[in-house]
Amino acid sequence: MKQLKFKSKCKISKVDVTEDTLTGRGGVALFVRYLSQVNIYALLVEAFGCIRKSEKGQPIWNIFKQILCFFYDGTSRHLVYFDQLKRDEGYAAVMENTSGEMIGSHQVKRFFKGFSWLCGGMFRRILKQLFIWRLKIERPEQMELTVDLMILDNDEAAKRHGVGPTYKNVKGFGSVQILWKRKVVDAVFRGGSKHSNAGHTALKMVTELVDLIRRKYREDVPIVVRMDRGFFDEVNIAALDRLNVGVILTGKIYDHVKAYVRALPAERWKVYDNGHQEWEYIEFGYRYESWKKYYRAIYTRPAYEGEQRVLDFARPDNIIISNLGVNPGVVRGCSAQMRRELTRVEAIIHSHHQRGADELPHRGLKDFGFEELPFKRFSPNMAFFYCMLISFFLFETFKEDVLEEILPVTSYATTVRRKVVDFAAKIITTSRGIVLKVTQAVMDRLRFDRLWERCQNPVSISV
């Protein structure tokens, strides 16, 4: 085959080393400035300042800064990546550090091994403070929380303390989490062999969070909690009902429930249409044999999937248990219109169907971080996981406070990194200060000067 020759006026003739300070992670500078302006370091130092045993080494706040940015950068999940970053002068510059202030992998490992299992409570306290911070900014008229169990698949990792068989047929850790608007606002990290409702952990978490909301935000705000059938227990329903908290719970369909539903007259069935699919539903009072109180039950079954109707034997039936419309205390702080809307059967079905969307924060968290944890002992893995949760929370608020004009707030971490983090920048030191320079194309595409301005003035977290 004849080889063709192509001439180029811009052909590279050699390669060489530049003395300029350059980085391929120019967007990290925005996140670094945002972290300092929201005052997250004060929270972390207040909680964990005692971990530092001597004046040698880096201050606690600087270690946390580099760990939070390690998660935000997302280039590697291995701790040895810190050694590579330590040698990168450009990365140190966008971190607003000198090369000597960067930490290596051994420092990170020693840092996490300094946490005991008791530190989980302090990390949870920080998550709750971040939650109240956003509540006071957004001021919602009603609260919808979701309780769910997230599995961290560590099946292929070396042996880890706490890793056990999970309901997803893999070995891993489990985290019971409370979700609110794409954010994890509380979590309990534990071994994977424990089922969703083990020890009534979820109930304790919700009880504490409801008390916090009513003390720190608004006493009469209506709160609705969604749970799947893993938490189906009258103890959970009755306890939340006594707290005047709304419950929307996926129930278990027993044979006697099916028999009762089949005996109901056909004319009592109604249709709920969300615009894409129809569900037939019927409403009745529900009390299992050992239960002390009747609750509202809504039995649903899809009428069709796509263009094809579903036959009776193939219908994925559901039963929704709720106290909305039964306990007037749940909606006592609502207007008459909101009270009617919250207690409508169609609104309850719609809210229950949001359980699918409620899984998206888990997907977002795993896209942002990773499932396989790096340590063999449980306590450092727990601390590492909570640092990932705090980073993810701040990542979500960063999108809302800084990136909203250029990206949807629902964007996953992979998209944000590709568009807002991975671009070249040059750092120049002058007599008047340090300047971060980007190309005109980046400046125009991202409106980088506008993003930098938005980083300077977010609402600070009150300590």
N, C-alpha and C positions, 0 to 999 in steps of 0.2 A: 504494500500500500504506500502510495506516494505521500511523503511528509510535507505538509503545507507550512509555510512560514508566515507568521503574522507580526506586523510591526506595531509597536506601541510607543508613543512619545513619553509615557510615564513609567517605563519599565524600571523595576528596582534592580540595582546593580550590586548592592552589598548590604549587609546588616551590621549594626553597631549598637553600643549601649548609650542611653541618654542619661544625663545628670539631673534631668527634671524629675520632680516628684509627681508621678502619675498613678492613677488607680482605675480599675475597671468596675468599681462598685461606687460610683459617684452618688447614687441615690441613698446610700447608707447615711450620708451627712444629714439628710432631712430627718430621718428617724432618730439619730443621735440628738439633734437639737430639740426635737419634740419631747424626748424622754426627759431632758434636763428642764424644759419649760413646764411640764406638767407636775414636776416635783415628786416623781416616783422614787427617787433615791432616798429622800427623807423617810418615806415609809419603810423601805427595806433596811436602812441603817438603824432606825428605831427598833425594828423587830430582831435584827440579826447582828447588830454591832458587837455584841458580846462574843461572837464566834472568834473574832480576831484575838489571838493570845499575846501578840507582841506588836511592836511598832514596825517591825521589818515587813517587807513585802508591800503589796499594793493595798490601798484602802478598800473597804468592803464595797463602797458605792461604785468604784471603778471596776471591780471584778464583776459585779452584777451588770454594769453597763455593757461589758464585753460579752457576757453570757446572753443577755437579751438581744444584742445585735447578732450574735452567732445564730440564734434561732431565726431572726428576721432575714439575715443573708441567705441561709438555707443551702449554701453551696455543698456542705458536707455534714453528715451526721456523726462523724468520728471525732473524738476529742483531740486526736493528733493534729487535726486541722488548725488548732490554736498555735502549734509550732510554726506552721507555714505563715499564719497571719502575723506572728511576732516578727518575722523577718521581712515583712512587706511594709516598707516605709509609706507607701501611698495609702494603704489601708489604715495604718496608724494615724495618718494625717486626717482622713475623713472621720475617724473616731475621735478627733480632737485630743489625741494623745501623742506623746513622743514614743520612739521605739522602746525606750527603757520602761515605759509605763504599760506596755503590752504584756499579757500573761501567756505562759506556755501551758502545754497539756498537763505537766506534772503539778503545776499550781492549781489548775482547775480540778484535778482529781483529789488533791489534798483538801481543797475547799469543800467539795461535796461530801467527802468522807467525814468532815467535821460536824455534819448534821446528825442529830439523833431522831428517832421516830417521833418524839414529842414535837418536833418542829413543824409537823403537818398542820397543827392547830394554828400556828402563827402565819403560815402561808395562806390558810383558809381565811384568816382575819384580813389579810391584805386583799384577797379577792373580793371580800364583802365590802371593804372600803372603796375599792374601785367601782363596785356595783352601785353603791350609794352616790358616788361622784357622778355617774352617768344618769342616775335617776333624777338628781337635782338639776341636771342640765336639760334633760328631755321632758321631765314633768308629765308622765303619762297619766291619763284619766283612769285607766284600769291596768291591772297587771296580769299577764299570762305567763306562767312559769311551766316548764316541763322537767319532769324527773325521769332520768334514763340511765341505763348502765352502758358504758362504753368498754369494749374489750380491746386491749393492746396485745396484738399477736406477737409473741416472743417464741414461737414454736421452733424457729431455726437458730435461735441464739444459744450460746453456751448456757450451762445451768445457772439459773438465777434464783435467789432466795425469794420466795413468795409466788413464783410462777407455778400455775396449776392448770388442770383441765378446765376449760370453759364450755359454755353452752354452744359455742360456735365450732366445737370440735377441734380447737387448737389449744396449745398451752400458752398462757399469758397472764397478764395482770388485768384487774378490773377496776373501773373508776365509776362510782355512782356520782352523777353530775346533775346540777340544776342549771337549766338553760334559759336564757332570756335574750331575745333579739340577736341571734347569732353569737352570743357570748356565753362562756361558762362562768357562772357567778359563784358557784361553790362546788366543791368536789371532795370526795373521800377516796383516796388511793388505797387499794387493798389487793390481796391475792386473788387470782383468777378463779379459784374453785368455789368462792362464795357466790351464792345466787343473789338476785336483785334485791330481795327483801330481807337478807340475812341480818339478824340483830336489830331490825327496824331502824337501820341507819338512815334510810331515806326520810322516814317520819321525823327523826330528830333534826335532820338537816333543814327540812321544810319548816318545822316549828321555830327553829332559831332564826331562819331568814324572814319569816312572817313577822316575828317580833321586832327584828331589825328594821324592816320596812315601815312598820307602824310607829316606831320610835323616832327614826331618823328622817323619814320622808313624809308620810301622811297617815294619820291614824285610821281614816275612814275610806281609804282607797280600796276598791273591790279587787280581790286577788283570786285568780282561778288557777288551779294546778292540774296539769294533764299528766297521766301516767299510763303505762301499758299494763298488760295482764301479769307481768312479773311482780307487780306490786298489789295485785288483787288480794285484799285482806280487809275484813271489816274493821280491824284495829286502825288501819290507816284512814279509812273513810270516816269513821266515827270521831277520831281525834281531830281531823281537819274540819269536820262539821262543827265540833265544839268551839273551834277557833274562828268560826264564821268565814271559812275559806271555801271557795267553790271547788268542787272536785269533778273532773271528767276522766273516768277510768275505764279502760277496756276490761270487760268482765270475761269470766270463763263460761262457756256455754255447756251446761250440764244437760243430761238426758231429760230431766224433769222440766227444764226450761224449754227445750225443743218441743216436748209433748204439749206444754201449755200454749206455746205460740201456734202450733199446728191446730189447736182446738179453737183458736180465736176466729171470729167470723171474717170473711174476706173483705167485707165492706169497711172494716176498721183500718185496713192498710192504706197508707198514703204514700205519695211519691215526692222525693227530694231530688232536685235537678241542679247540679252545679255548673251547667252549661256544657259539660263534656260527657257526663255520665249520669244515669239515673239510679237512685236507690229507692227501694220500697222500705218503709219503716212502719213500726207500730210501737205505741207507748203504753207502759203499764207500771204498776208498783212492783218492786222486787225486794225480796228478803230471803236470804238463804236460811237453811234449817236452824243454824245456831245464832243467827243474827237477831239483834234486839230491836231493830228499826227498819222500816221500809224506806227504800230510796227510789228515785226516778230511774226507770230503765227504758232504753230505746233500742229496739231490736232492728237491725238493718241488714239488707241483702241487696247486692247490685242487680239491677234489672237487665243490664247488658254490658258487654265490654267491647268497645269500638263499635263496629257495625253488627256484631253478632250477639244475640241475647243468650244469657247464661241459663242452662237447664238447672232444675232444682237440685240435683245431686252434686253439681259442680259449683254451687254458690259459696263463696267465702263469707259466711254470715258473721256478724259482729253483734255484741251486746254492749251498750254504753251505759255505765252506771254514773249517776250524777245526783248531787243535792241542790243543783240550781233549780229554783222554782219550788223547792221543798223547805229550804231554810231561808227565811226572809232576811236574816242577819247578814248574809253574804253580800246583798246588794243595798244595804241600808244607806250607804254613802253615795248612791247613784241618783241621777235625775230620773224622772218617771219614764222618759224615753229610753234611756240606757238600761233601766231595770227591765223594761219589756223586751229589749233586744237581747240582753244576756240570757234571759230565761226562755226564749223561743226555742222550740225543738229543733228548727232548722239551723239556728245559730250554734246549738250544742253539737249537732252532727258536723257542721262546718269546722268547728274548733277541734273536734276529734280527728277529722281528716287532716288537720295540720300536723298530726304526729309524724307523717311522712316528711314534711318540711323540717320538723324538729330534729331529724337525723342529720341535716346538712351541717350544723356546727361541728358534729363529730367528723364528718368528711373534711370540713375546712380545717379542723385542728390537725388531722393526720396529713393533710396536704402541706400545712404550715410546718409541722414538726415531723415526728416519726414515732413508730410503735416500738421498735426494739430499743430497749434502754441499755446504757453502756456498762453498768456496774453489776457485780455479783451479789452485793449485799442489798437488802431491802431499803434501808434508810437513805443512802445516797441516791438510789433510783427514785425514791419518793420525792426528795428535794429537787432532783433534776426534772421530774415530771411537773411539779408545781411551778418551777421556773418557766417551763414551756407554756403552762396555762396562763401565767401572768404576761408572758411575751405575746401570746395569742390575743389576750384581752386588749393589750395596748396596740397591737396590730390592727384590731377591729376599730378601736377609737381613732387611731391614726388615719385610717381610710375616711372615717366620718368627718374628722376635724380638718384634715389637710388635703386629701386626695379626691374629695367628693366631686370637684369640678371637672376632673379629667378621667375618673374611673367610677363605675358603679360600686356602691359600698358592698355589694354581694360578690365582688370579684374574689377569686381564690388567690392564695399566696403565689402560686406559680405565675399567674397573670401579672400580679403586682411586681414581682421580681423581674420579669421579662421586660416590662414597660417602664418601671420607675426606679429600679435599682441598677440594672445591668447597662450602664453607659459609662463612657470614659470621662474622666475629669482630671484637671491639672491643679495642683495646689502650689500657690506662690506666696512666699513670705516677703513682705515689704516693711518699710519703716512704719507704716500706718496700720499694719495688721496682717492677718493671713487671709488670702483670697482664694476661693474655689472657682475655677473657670471651667465652663462647659462649651461645647460647640454651639453655634447659632441655631443649628437644626434642633438640638436638644432643648435649647432655651425656648424656641418657638413651639415645638411639639408639646412639651410638658408645661409651658408657661412657668419655667423653673423659678423665675424671680418671684412670681405670685405664690408658689408653693413654699418658698423660703420665708416669705412674709407671714404666711399662715402658721408656719412652725413657731414663730416667735411669740404668738399671743393666744395659746389655747387656755381654756379654763383650768386653773391649777387644782390638784387634789389637795383637799384640806386634811392635814395630819391631826 
